[in-house]
Amino acid sequence: MRRLTKKKALTLVKELDAFPKVPESYVESTASGGTVSLIAFTFMAVLAFLEFFVYRHTWMKYEYEVDRDFSSKLRINVDITVAMRCQYIGADVLDLAETMVASDGLQYEPVNFELPPQQRIWHMTLLHIQERLRVEHALQDVIFKAAIKGAPPAQTKSEDSTASLSACRIHGHLYVNKVAGNFHITVGKSIPHPRGHAHLAALVAHDSYNFSHRIDHLSFGEPLPGIISPLDGTEKIATDSNHMFQYFITIVPTKLNTYKVSAETHQYSVTERERVINHAAGSHGVSGIFMKYDISSLMVKVTEQHMPLWQFLVRLCGIIGGIFSTTGMIHGLVGFLVDVVCCRFQMGIYKPKDDLTAQESSETLLPAENYTE
């Protein structure tokens, strides 16, 4: 009984076989079939190779959510060179709550405003990258994934005496509250004041004002590779001694999660404006460099993703099966049409014109012969 049950089960399984085996004696190999098979295998190999590169490719996914972190401090990274002596200018931050932030983290270094040849090459390269980023936004994804952030050449100490250095490099970082504020560089050192703050500018002559500046780096949050800030490499030349430069910055908190970097930082967009201070013409204000920033309530999550393995295998099976089935149908259809045409020739449906004229002439002569007989 058990043997009969096993035989029935095997018979049932054989009947359910969706891939029946054809004996080799019933299979006929042809040159056309071999040619089509060779072409099909070549296409399969090429498309499978290209599909592997698609599987290795990654892309950036952008998501947006509300930023719920308002208690932490915001870091401001600064590296600006101003064409004035360090004793004549001062930099500080005043936030929306009229809170003056101490600028102890900033260093004032006397330098020359003109860059050495090596640093000038780096500066021109940075400007070219900024120009391409404005045109091709997808280039930022490439920088994110590669985590490329080449450091500028180290600024060498000038051999000139401090008295001959007419510019001042202000660099360092500050920690401020996560509220809107104003980071500015103007004439005179800042001093605390009950209603805000003030700058001691009375001892500096107006003719010595020159707020031509170069922003080597300005960013918010922890510095990370793969992020080039919009103002990096910006250089402005003042046409008048009383000149005001304004930058209106919108800061966007960003969570960056790639295969090389995983951290929280900040990106920003900026709008620039500059004008000459002329009280007689109604253009009021204070000469200097003013960076007014505001923080967005939305956070951007940037995640690097790639195709999962199961999807790659499904697409690979689709490529192999699709090409195999399509070439089989095309080969069968072409063979069928060739067989139909050849059979009609053999049956005499298609004959050359000479054969048709000879046949017609013979048919016309037959009645005359019968008549003579």
C-alpha positions, 0 to 999 in steps of 0.5 A: 500500500505504501508503494502504491501511494508513493507511485501515485504521488510521483505520478501526480508530481510528474503530471504537474511538471511545467518544464517537460523534458524533450528527448534529444532525438526530437530536437533539431539544431539549425544554423539560424537558431544558433545565430539567434542564440548567440545574439540573445546571449550577447544581449543578456551579458551586456544588459546584465553588466549594465544592470550591475552598474545601476545596482551599484549606483546610489542616489540622494533622498530628500525628506522634510520634517519640523525641527523640534530642537530649539534649545541647542546652540548654533555654531558659526564658522567664520573666515573673512579677510577685510582690507582694513587693519585689525585695530580699526575693526570689530566683529560680534553677533547681536541676536533677536533678543538683543543679546550680545554674544562674546566674540572670544572665539574669533582671532584677528590676524594681520595679513595682506589682502592679495592672495599668494599664487597658490591660494589664488588658484584655490580661490579661482577653483572654488569660484568655478565650483560655485558657478557650476553648483548654481547651474547644475543642482545635481552636482551637490548630490555628487559632492554629498556622496563623495564627501569631497571638501578640499582644504585650502592651502595653508596660509603662510606667515608673511615675512613683512612686518606687522606695520606693512600688513594692511588687511585683517583676517578674522577667523574662528567660531562662535556659539549663538542661540538658535534665533535670528541674529546679525553677525557684523563687522564694522569700524571700531571695537564693540563695547557692551551697552545697556540698550544693546552695544556700540562700536568705538569708531570715533578715533578712526578717520572716514578716509581709512574705511575700506570694507573690501572683503573676501569670505574664504569660509562661512558656515553654520553648524559642525563643519562636514566634508561634502558641503560647500557653502554658498558664500565660500570664495565670495570677494567684494571690492568697495567702490567708496569708503562709506560702503555697506555690504548686506547678506540676508541668510536663511539657515536650514537644519540638515541631517546628512546620512551617507555611506561616508558621513552621518551627522547633523549640520546646517545649510543656507541660502543667501541674498546679497545687497550693497550700497554706498552710504550717503546721508545727503542723498537719503542713503542712511546706515553704517559702513560695514559687513552685515550678515543677517541670518534667520533659522528655518523651522523645517529640517532637511534629511538627506539620505543616500540610498541604493537599489536593494538586492532583491530588486536587482535579482528580479530585474536581472531575471526579467532581462534574461527571461524577456530576451530569451522569450522575445528572441524565441518568438521572433525566431519562430515567426521568421521561420514560419514566414520563410516556410510559408513563402518556400512552400508556395514556391514549391506548390507553383503559386509563385513562378517566374514570368518566362515560365508563365509565357511559355505555359500560355503559348503552349495552351494556345497551340493545343486546340490547333493540333487537335483540329488537324488530327 
